[in-house]
Amino acid sequence: MKCLAPKGSVDVQLLKSSNALYLKKLGKLIAENEWSYRSRELNTSEAIGRNLALIGPRLILQCRYGVPPFTRKFISDDSIVEMSTAIALKKNFLLQKEIGWRYYANGEWRIVPEVGQRQAI
């Protein structure tokens, strides 16, 4: 039985530093056995099977495999870590579009309200 993590992701380090012993052990096994995958090179029809599981961003896995009742795969609602990230830039920052594109291309995006629709804190 194998559990693959995205190559180069922080997932394995997060597992290894977890307070939960079973997650710590899983992270150690993934690192020792080099159980990793590159999303673009993964054969999606064979990726999740009887003896193979994947760790990855929930949204990406749901896009690839579907959501109930339109999938035959189980995608857990569990999270290794919850993180909120943002980039703050000057309004007329020269490379704003380039940074936005790279942020989006890496999958580090989330739908957020426009800046003009700020909410009171």
N, C-alpha and C positions, 0 to 999 in steps of 0.2 A: 504494500500500500504506500502511495506517495501523495504528498501535498506540495504543489508547486507554487512559488511566489514570483511576482514580476521581477525580472532581472534588473538589478540596480535600484530597486525601491527600498524604502525605509522599513517596509513590513517585517523583514526578518529581524532587524535590530529591535524593533518594537516588541516583537514576540519574545526575543531573548531577554529583554529587560522587564518583562511583565512580572507582576506579583503572583500571578496564577501559575502554579508549577506546571500544569499541563501545557500552557501556552509557551512557557520558557523551554520546555522539553521539545515542543514542536519546532520552535525557532532554531534550536541547536541542531536538530535532525536535518532541517532544511539547509542550514549553512554547511554542515559536515558533508552532506551528500550532494551538494550543489543542485538542489531541486529548484530550478528556476525556468522561466519561460520568457520569450519575447512575444508580446501580444500580436504583433504583425505576422510572426512566423508560426503561430499556433494554429493547428488544424482543428477548427472549432467542432467539427462533427465527432472527433475522437477525444477531445480535451478532457471532458468530465466523464468518468466511467466508474465501473465497479471498484477499481483499485486506484483511481486517480482523482484528486480534488484540486481545486485552484483557490488561491487567495488573490484578491484584487479589489479594486474600487467597485462598490456595489452597483453604481450607475452603469459602469462599463459592462459588468457581467450581465446586468439586466438587459442592456441594449443588445448584447451578443446572443444571449440565450432566451430572452423573453421573460415575461412576468406571468404569474398564475392568472387565469387558467390556460394561458397560451404557451406553456413550456412544460417539458417533461423533466426539467432539472430543478433541484432545490437550491435556492440562493438564500443564505442565512441573513437574518436581520441583525446579527451580532456585529459589533465593531471592535477593532483592536484599539483604536484611538479616535477621538473626535477632535478635529482641528479646524480652525477658521483662519484663513490667510487672506491678506489683502496687499495691494501695492498702492502707495500714496505718491502721486505725481503733481507737479505744478501744472496748471491748466494748459499752458501752451508748450509743454515739454516736447522737445524735438522728436524723440523716438517713441512717443506714446503708442502709436499704432503698431510698431515693431514689437514692443514689450507685450502689448495686448495679444498679438498674434502668437507669440511664443508661449505665453501663459495659457492661451486657449489650446494650442497644439499639444501641450504637455498634459492636457486633461485636468489642469488645475483651475477649472472654471466652475462657476455656479451662477445661475440666473439670479440677478439682484435688481432692485429697483433703480431707476435712473437717479443720478445725483440730485436733480431738482426735486425729487420726491422724498426728501429726508424725513425721517420720523423723529418725533420728540423722544428724548431719553428720560 
